[in-house]
Amino acid sequence: MSQKGLEGGSYKPLSQESIDKIHQASLRVFEEVGFQVNSESALSFFVQAGAWVDSETHVVRMPPQMVMDFLSRAPSEVKLCGQDEEHDILLGGARVFTGTGGTALNIIDVETDLTRRATLDDLKQIARLVDGLENIHVFMLPTYPSDISAEDVDVNRFFAALDNTTKHVMGGVYTLNGIRQAIRMAEIICGSPQELRRRPLISMITCSISPLKIDRIYGDMLVQIAKAGLPIVCPAEPLSGATAPVTLAGTLLIQNVDSLAGVLLTQVVNSGTPVIYASVASNTDLRDLKYVTGSIEMGLLNAAGAQMAQFYRLPFYATAGMSDSKVVDAQCGYESALTSLLCALAGANFIHDAAGMMEFALSVSYEKFVIDNEILGMVMRAVEGIKVDEDTLAFDVIKEVGPGGHFVSSDHTRKYMRSEHYYPSLSDRLDREEWEAQGGKDACRRATERVSQLLSEHQFGLPSSVRKRILSEIPGIID
């Protein structure tokens, strides 16, 4: 049974004093240093809002009160809907949800175990797979199809997802026309533009560039999405020791300012835009300046990001669950589990990249989606914590059983046995003899079989009338 929206927040890597210090330092950066905006349309909105804008350097500075005023206009909760209402989620507070992430260039082929370039068919297959994985709540487009032209990649990625999963679809975008096409497609599926805004089936991601920069392309796209009034994610990806100070506190400061700059722009453009504060903060291995994704520091940075989002009362998109391993092995498991657990316990609202991603975010593995689904089930059980009341303490049951007795046949055991404990669907709990009799399969081999099973069982597709209308009205889609 899927668990989602459970309240996290029991893990707090930052003290309240530390949160206040990061906040005050962030306001100083906005006022004294500023951030560069290379999108003319975005820059014009900051000018209209009364920010201090240097016309030559395109650096925008804002006094603390202006920063806080515009942040206060952003909603504290953002609803993301699926085509099946069962998959609707409400981001905010310390409620925890998980999802896939991207955008990986490569696939580890399920049949050959060799790495190859991802295709559009892979994206369709992964959408079908994730549709059947109960602990993955959002389908964020995880791969970039190598067989699609750049001008058609947005519409084809969103169509491949919407035609193959009932879960909410989130994705990065690459062209202004692609944004328009994806929005039109979602409007057709919902039935009208108004219905899409009421039940947003899609959300989009536009990134700030660390340190302290909104570039022309992402700035233009952010303005367009904000004007459309659809949910938008504003992540930043500072790397400790490279595009941010080497200290985690300094990286958090850059992360906070960079993401808040995107949030501010959405509210300057369209007050009340559903926006999600976001972190992809990580560190570099300073021995060779390599970007790493499976480090414990990435877990710490994103767990701390959850606390900052809660401070600003903004929904939060965290990054965790990746591994730097090249194969599905023990390293792949422990790196993914630790970072996801830290973020979930901290109350990160949407943990993206929580399934499938590996090899410095360059590749995804079909098997890893299945294994991560198992990890996330355990993570959510940890978030749930331990309920203590008169019934769960079971004093009367203990008194009745007494010394030397057992609880196997107790009504109390039958009442709680399915809800109190997480029962894995992939992990092995057989005796050795039975395990050997069934082929002695390791977790990766069991995951391969589960992939085949889920893909063969998948049934969902858009209604034929909706597909026909999309294909006739929107050019560039490869069916």
C-alpha positions as CSV (number, residue, x, y, z in Angstrom):
1,M,0.0,0.0,0.0
2,S,1.4,3.4,-1.0
3,Q,2.2,5.8,1.8
4,K,2.4,9.5,0.9
5,G,2.0,12.9,2.3
6,L,3.2,11.8,5.7
7,E,4.5,14.5,8.0
8,G,8.3,14.6,8.2
9,G,10.4,17.1,10.2
10,S,11.9,15.0,12.9
11,Y,15.4,15.5,11.5
12,K,16.8,19.0,11.8
13,P,20.3,19.5,10.6
14,L,20.0,23.3,11.2
15,S,19.2,25.0,14.5
16,Q,16.8,27.9,14.6
17,E,19.7,30.2,15.1
18,S,21.4,28.8,11.9
19,I,18.2,29.2,9.9
20,D,18.0,32.9,11.0
21,K,21.6,33.5,10.1
22,I,21.2,32.0,6.6
23,H,18.0,34.1,6.1
24,Q,19.7,37.4,7.3
25,A,22.8,36.7,5.1
26,S,20.5,36.0,2.1
27,L,18.8,39.4,2.6
28,R,22.2,41.0,2.6
29,V,23.1,39.3,-0.7
30,F,19.9,40.5,-2.3
31,E,20.6,44.0,-1.1
32,E,24.3,44.4,-1.3
33,V,25.4,41.9,-4.0
34,G,22.4,41.2,-6.2
35,F,21.8,38.6,-8.9
36,Q,22.3,38.9,-12.6
37,V,19.3,38.6,-14.9
38,N,20.1,38.2,-18.6
39,S,16.5,37.8,-19.8
40,E,15.2,41.2,-21.1
41,S,11.6,40.3,-20.3
42,A,12.4,39.2,-16.8
43,L,14.5,42.3,-16.2
44,S,11.7,44.5,-17.3
45,F,9.4,43.0,-14.7
46,F,12.0,43.7,-11.9
47,V,12.2,47.3,-13.2
48,Q,8.5,47.7,-13.0
49,A,8.5,46.2,-9.5
50,G,10.8,48.9,-8.3
51,A,14.0,46.8,-7.8
52,W,17.4,48.4,-8.2
53,V,18.6,47.4,-11.7
54,D,21.9,48.1,-13.3
55,S,21.2,48.5,-17.0
56,E,24.8,47.7,-18.0
57,T,25.5,44.6,-15.8
58,H,21.9,43.4,-15.6
59,V,22.4,43.0,-11.8
60,V,19.2,43.3,-9.8
61,R,19.3,44.2,-6.1
62,M,16.3,44.4,-3.8
63,P,15.9,45.7,-0.2
64,P,14.9,43.2,2.4
65,Q,11.3,44.5,2.7
66,M,10.7,44.1,-1.0
67,V,12.1,40.6,-1.0
68,M,9.8,39.5,1.9
69,D,6.8,41.3,0.3
70,F,7.1,39.4,-2.9
71,L,7.9,36.1,-1.2
72,S,4.7,36.5,0.9
73,R,2.7,36.5,-2.3
74,A,3.7,32.9,-3.2
75,P,1.3,30.2,-2.1
76,S,2.3,28.1,0.8
77,E,0.8,25.0,-0.8
78,V,0.9,23.8,-4.4
79,K,-1.4,21.1,-5.8
80,L,-0.1,18.7,-8.4
81,C,-2.8,16.5,-10.0
82,G,-2.7,13.1,-11.8
83,Q,-5.1,11.9,-14.4
84,D,-6.3,9.6,-11.7
85,E,-7.4,11.6,-8.7
86,E,-5.8,9.0,-6.5
87,H,-2.4,10.5,-7.5
88,D,-3.2,14.1,-6.6
89,I,-0.8,15.5,-4.1
90,L,-0.5,18.8,-2.1
91,L,3.0,20.1,-1.5
92,G,3.6,22.2,1.6
93,G,4.3,22.1,5.3
94,A,6.4,19.0,6.1
95,R,4.4,16.5,4.0
96,V,6.6,14.1,2.1
97,F,6.2,12.8,-1.5
98,T,8.7,11.2,-3.9
99,G,9.3,11.1,-7.6
100,T,11.7,10.3,-10.4
101,G,14.0,12.9,-11.9
102,G,16.2,13.8,-14.8
103,T,17.3,14.5,-17.3
104,A,19.6,11.5,-18.0
105,L,21.2,11.0,-21.3
106,N,21.8,7.3,-21.0
107,I,19.9,4.1,-20.2
108,I,21.4,0.9,-18.7
109,D,19.7,-1.6,-21.0
110,V,17.6,-4.1,-19.1
111,E,18.6,-6.9,-21.5
112,T,22.3,-6.3,-22.1
113,D,23.3,-4.3,-18.9
114,L,25.2,-2.0,-21.3
115,T,24.9,1.7,-21.4
116,R,23.3,3.3,-24.5
117,R,21.7,6.6,-25.4
118,A,18.1,7.0,-24.2
119,T,15.3,7.0,-26.8
120,L,11.7,8.2,-26.8
121,D,10.6,4.5,-26.4
122,D,12.6,4.3,-23.2
123,L,10.7,7.3,-21.8
124,K,7.4,5.6,-22.6
125,Q,8.5,2.3,-21.0
126,I,9.7,4.1,-17.9
127,A,6.4,5.9,-17.6
128,R,4.6,2.6,-17.8
129,L,6.9,1.1,-15.2
130,V,6.6,4.0,-12.7
131,D,2.8,3.9,-13.1
132,G,2.9,0.6,-11.3
133,L,5.4,1.5,-8.5
134,E,3.4,2.5,-5.5
135,N,6.0,4.4,-3.6
136,I,6.9,6.8,-6.5
137,H,4.2,9.5,-6.4
138,V,5.2,11.9,-9.3
139,F,6.6,11.1,-12.7
140,M,9.3,13.7,-13.5
141,L,10.6,13.2,-17.0
142,P,13.8,11.2,-16.3
143,T,15.5,11.0,-19.7
144,Y,16.3,13.0,-22.8
145,P,15.5,11.1,-26.0
146,S,18.4,11.1,-28.3
147,D,16.2,10.3,-31.3
148,I,14.1,13.5,-31.2
149,S,15.1,16.9,-32.6
150,A,15.6,19.7,-30.1
151,E,12.7,21.7,-31.4
152,D,10.3,18.8,-30.8
153,V,11.7,17.3,-27.6
154,D,9.4,19.1,-25.2
155,V,6.1,18.1,-26.8
156,N,7.3,14.5,-27.3
157,R,8.6,14.1,-23.8
158,F,5.3,15.4,-22.2
159,F,3.2,13.4,-24.6
160,A,5.1,10.1,-23.9
161,A,4.5,10.7,-20.2
162,L,0.8,11.8,-20.3
163,D,0.0,8.9,-22.6
164,N,1.6,6.2,-20.4
165,T,1.1,7.2,-16.7
166,T,-1.8,8.4,-14.5
167,K,0.5,10.2,-12.2
168,H,1.4,13.9,-12.2
169,V,4.0,14.8,-14.9
170,M,6.7,17.3,-14.1
171,G,9.5,18.1,-16.5
172,G,12.3,20.4,-17.5
173,V,11.7,22.4,-20.7
174,Y,14.0,23.5,-23.5
175,T,12.0,25.8,-25.9
176,L,9.3,28.5,-25.6
177,N,7.3,26.8,-28.3
178,G,7.6,23.5,-26.5
179,I,6.2,25.0,-23.4
180,R,3.2,26.3,-25.3
181,Q,2.7,22.9,-27.0
182,A,2.9,21.0,-23.7
183,I,0.4,23.3,-22.0
184,R,-2.0,23.0,-25.0
185,M,-1.8,19.3,-24.8
186,A,-2.6,19.2,-21.1
187,E,-5.5,21.6,-21.7
188,I,-6.9,19.1,-24.3
189,I,-6.6,16.2,-21.8
190,C,-8.3,18.2,-19.0
191,G,-11.0,19.5,-21.3
192,S,-10.3,23.3,-21.1
193,P,-7.6,25.8,-20.1
194,Q,-9.6,26.6,-16.9
195,E,-9.8,23.0,-15.9
196,L,-6.0,22.6,-16.3
197,R,-5.5,25.5,-14.0
198,R,-7.9,23.9,-11.5
199,R,-6.3,20.5,-11.8
200,P,-2.8,21.0,-13.1
201,L,-1.7,17.7,-14.7
202,I,1.8,19.1,-15.6
203,S,4.4,21.3,-14.0
204,M,7.6,22.7,-15.4
205,I,11.1,23.4,-14.2
206,T,13.3,26.4,-14.9
207,C,16.7,26.6,-13.3
208,S,18.8,29.5,-11.8
209,I,22.5,29.3,-12.6
210,S,24.7,29.3,-9.5
211,P,26.1,31.5,-8.4
212,L,23.5,34.4,-8.5
213,K,22.4,34.3,-12.1
214,I,19.2,33.9,-14.1
215,D,20.2,33.3,-17.8
216,R,18.4,34.5,-20.9
217,I,16.7,31.3,-21.9
218,Y,15.6,30.1,-18.5
219,G,14.5,33.6,-17.6
220,D,12.3,33.9,-20.7
221,M,10.8,30.4,-20.0
222,L,10.1,31.2,-16.4
223,V,8.2,34.4,-17.4
224,Q,6.1,32.5,-19.9
225,I,5.2,29.7,-17.5
226,A,4.4,32.2,-14.7
227,K,2.1,34.1,-17.1
228,A,0.4,30.9,-17.9
229,G,-0.3,30.3,-14.2
230,L,0.9,26.7,-14.0
231,P,3.0,25.2,-11.2
232,I,6.7,26.0,-11.7
233,V,9.8,24.8,-9.9
234,C,12.8,27.1,-9.4
235,P,15.8,25.0,-8.6
236,A,19.4,26.0,-8.2
237,E,22.4,23.6,-8.3
238,P,25.3,25.1,-6.4
239,L,28.3,22.8,-6.0
240,S,30.4,23.2,-2.9
241,G,33.9,24.2,-3.8
242,A,33.0,25.1,-7.4
243,T,30.0,27.3,-8.0
244,A,29.5,27.9,-4.2
245,P,31.8,28.2,-1.2
246,V,33.4,24.9,-0.1
247,T,31.6,25.1,3.3
248,L,28.1,23.6,3.5
249,A,26.8,26.8,5.2
250,G,28.1,28.9,2.3
251,T,26.6,26.5,-0.2
252,L,23.3,26.8,1.6
253,L,23.5,30.6,1.3
254,I,24.0,30.5,-2.4
255,Q,21.3,27.8,-2.8
256,N,18.8,29.9,-0.9
257,V,19.4,33.1,-2.8
258,D,19.5,31.4,-6.2
259,S,16.2,29.6,-5.7
260,L,14.5,32.5,-4.0
261,A,15.5,34.7,-7.0
262,G,13.4,32.4,-9.2
263,V,10.5,32.5,-6.8
264,L,10.7,36.3,-6.7
265,L,10.6,36.5,-10.5
266,T,7.4,34.3,-10.6
267,Q,5.6,36.7,-8.2
268,V,6.9,39.8,-9.9
269,V,5.4,38.5,-13.2
270,N,2.2,37.0,-11.8
271,S,1.4,37.4,-8.1
272,G,0.1,34.1,-6.7
273,T,1.8,31.9,-9.3
274,P,2.0,28.4,-7.8
275,V,5.8,28.1,-7.3
276,I,8.0,25.5,-5.7
277,Y,11.3,26.5,-4.0
278,A,13.9,24.0,-5.0
279,S,17.4,22.6,-4.3
280,V,19.7,20.5,-6.4
281,A,22.6,21.5,-4.1
282,S,25.5,19.0,-3.9
283,N,29.3,19.0,-3.6
284,T,32.3,18.4,-5.7
285,D,35.0,15.8,-5.1
286,L,37.9,18.3,-4.8
287,R,40.4,15.7,-5.8
288,D,39.2,16.1,-9.4
289,L,36.4,18.6,-9.3
290,K,33.8,15.9,-10.2
291,Y,30.2,16.6,-9.5
292,V,28.9,13.9,-7.2
293,T,25.3,12.9,-6.4
294,G,25.6,10.1,-3.9
295,S,27.4,12.0,-1.1
296,I,26.1,12.3,2.4
297,E,26.7,16.0,2.1
298,M,24.1,16.2,-0.7
299,G,21.6,14.6,1.8
300,L,22.6,17.2,4.4
301,L,22.3,20.1,2.1
302,N,18.8,19.1,0.8
303,A,17.6,18.2,4.3
304,A,18.6,21.7,5.4
305,G,16.9,23.1,2.3
306,A,13.7,21.6,3.6
307,Q,14.1,23.6,6.8
308,M,14.7,26.8,4.9
309,A,11.5,26.2,2.8
310,Q,9.5,25.6,5.9
311,F,10.9,28.9,7.3
312,Y,9.6,30.8,4.2
313,R,6.4,28.7,4.1
314,L,7.1,27.6,0.6
315,P,6.6,24.1,-0.9
316,F,10.0,22.4,-1.4
317,Y,11.5,20.3,-4.1
318,A,14.6,18.4,-2.9
319,T,17.1,16.2,-4.6
320,A,18.1,12.8,-3.2
321,G,18.1,9.1,-4.0
322,M,20.9,9.2,-6.7
323,S,24.1,7.2,-6.8
324,D,27.5,7.7,-8.4
325,S,27.8,3.9,-9.0
326,K,27.9,2.7,-12.6
327,V,26.0,-0.6,-11.8
328,V,23.2,-1.6,-9.5
329,D,25.2,-2.7,-6.5
330,A,25.6,-2.1,-2.8
331,Q,27.0,1.4,-3.3
332,C,23.9,2.2,-5.5
333,G,21.7,1.1,-2.6
334,Y,23.3,2.8,0.4
335,E,23.9,6.1,-1.3
336,S,20.3,6.3,-2.6
337,A,18.9,5.2,0.7
338,L,20.8,7.6,3.0
339,T,20.1,10.8,1.1
340,S,16.4,9.9,0.6
341,L,16.1,9.1,4.2
342,L,17.7,12.4,5.4
343,C,15.4,14.5,3.2
344,A,12.3,12.6,4.0
345,L,12.9,12.8,7.8
346,A,13.5,16.5,7.4
347,G,10.1,17.0,5.8
348,A,11.1,17.7,2.2
349,N,7.8,18.0,0.3
350,F,8.8,16.5,-3.1
351,I,12.0,14.4,-3.3
352,H,12.9,14.3,-6.9
353,D,15.6,12.0,-8.4
354,A,14.5,9.6,-5.7
355,A,14.3,6.7,-8.2
356,G,16.3,5.4,-11.1
357,M,19.2,7.9,-11.4
358,M,22.9,6.9,-11.2
359,E,26.3,7.6,-12.6
360,F,26.5,11.3,-11.7
361,A,23.0,11.7,-13.0
362,L,24.1,10.6,-16.5
363,S,22.2,7.3,-16.6
364,V,19.0,5.6,-15.4
365,S,18.4,1.9,-14.8
366,Y,15.1,0.1,-15.1
367,E,16.1,-2.1,-12.2
368,K,17.0,0.8,-10.0
369,F,13.5,2.2,-10.4
370,V,12.2,-1.0,-8.8
371,I,14.8,-1.2,-6.1
372,D,14.4,2.5,-5.2
373,N,10.6,1.9,-5.0
374,E,11.4,-0.6,-2.2
375,I,13.8,1.8,-0.5
376,L,11.2,4.6,-0.6
377,G,8.6,2.3,1.0
378,M,11.0,1.8,3.9
379,V,11.8,5.6,4.0
380,M,8.2,6.5,4.2
381,R,7.7,4.0,7.0
382,A,10.5,5.7,8.9
383,V,8.8,9.1,8.3
384,E,5.6,7.7,9.8
385,G,7.4,7.0,13.0
386,I,6.0,5.2,16.0
387,K,2.5,5.8,17.1
388,V,2.1,5.6,20.9
389,D,-1.3,5.5,22.5
390,E,-3.2,3.2,24.8
391,D,-4.0,0.7,22.1
392,T,-0.5,0.5,20.6
393,L,1.1,0.2,24.0
394,A,-0.9,-3.0,24.4
395,F,-0.8,-3.0,28.2
396,D,-4.0,-5.0,28.5
397,V,-2.7,-7.5,25.9
398,I,0.6,-7.9,27.7
399,K,-1.3,-8.3,31.0
400,E,-3.5,-11.0,29.5
401,V,-0.6,-13.0,27.9
402,G,1.7,-12.7,31.0
403,P,5.2,-14.0,31.5
404,G,6.4,-16.6,29.0
405,G,3.4,-16.3,26.7
406,H,3.2,-15.3,23.1
407,F,1.3,-12.8,20.9
408,V,1.0,-14.7,17.6
409,S,-2.7,-15.6,17.9
410,S,-3.7,-12.3,19.6
411,D,-6.5,-10.3,18.1
412,H,-4.3,-7.3,18.7
413,T,-1.7,-8.8,16.4
414,R,-4.2,-9.4,13.7
415,K,-5.5,-5.9,14.0
416,Y,-2.1,-4.2,13.5
417,M,0.0,-6.8,11.5
418,R,-0.6,-5.2,8.1
419,S,-0.5,-1.5,9.2
420,E,2.3,-1.4,11.7
421,H,5.1,-3.0,9.6
422,Y,6.4,-2.4,6.1
423,Y,6.3,-5.6,4.0
424,P,8.7,-5.4,1.1
425,S,7.8,-6.7,-2.3
426,L,11.3,-7.1,-3.6
427,S,13.6,-7.9,-0.7
428,D,14.5,-11.5,0.1
429,R,13.3,-13.0,3.4
430,L,13.4,-16.7,2.4
431,D,15.3,-19.4,4.2
432,R,18.5,-20.2,2.3
433,E,17.2,-23.6,1.1
434,E,14.0,-22.0,-0.3
435,W,16.0,-19.1,-1.8
436,E,18.3,-21.6,-3.5
437,A,15.4,-23.7,-4.7
438,Q,13.9,-20.6,-6.4
439,G,17.1,-19.9,-8.3
440,G,19.2,-18.0,-5.7
441,K,18.4,-14.7,-7.3
442,D,20.0,-11.5,-6.0
443,A,18.1,-8.2,-5.7
444,C,19.0,-7.0,-9.2
445,R,17.8,-10.1,-10.9
446,R,14.6,-10.0,-8.9
447,A,14.2,-6.4,-10.0
448,T,14.7,-7.3,-13.7
449,E,11.9,-9.8,-13.4
450,R,9.7,-7.2,-11.7
451,V,10.3,-4.8,-14.5
452,S,9.1,-7.3,-17.1
453,Q,6.1,-8.1,-15.0
454,L,5.0,-4.5,-14.5
455,L,5.5,-3.6,-18.2
456,S,3.5,-6.6,-19.3
457,E,0.6,-5.7,-16.9
458,H,0.4,-2.0,-17.8
459,Q,-2.9,-1.0,-19.3
460,F,-3.2,2.9,-19.2
461,G,-3.3,5.1,-22.3
462,L,-5.1,8.3,-23.2
463,P,-8.6,7.9,-24.6
464,S,-8.4,7.5,-28.4
465,S,-10.5,10.6,-29.0
466,V,-8.1,12.7,-26.9
467,R,-5.0,11.2,-28.6
468,K,-6.5,11.9,-32.0
469,R,-7.2,15.5,-31.2
470,I,-3.7,16.1,-29.7
471,L,-2.1,14.5,-32.8
472,S,-4.2,16.6,-35.1
473,E,-3.8,19.9,-33.3
474,I,-0.2,19.9,-32.2
475,P,2.6,19.4,-34.7
476,G,5.9,17.5,-34.1
477,I,4.6,14.6,-32.0
478,I,6.0,11.2,-33.0
479,D,3.3,8.6,-32.1
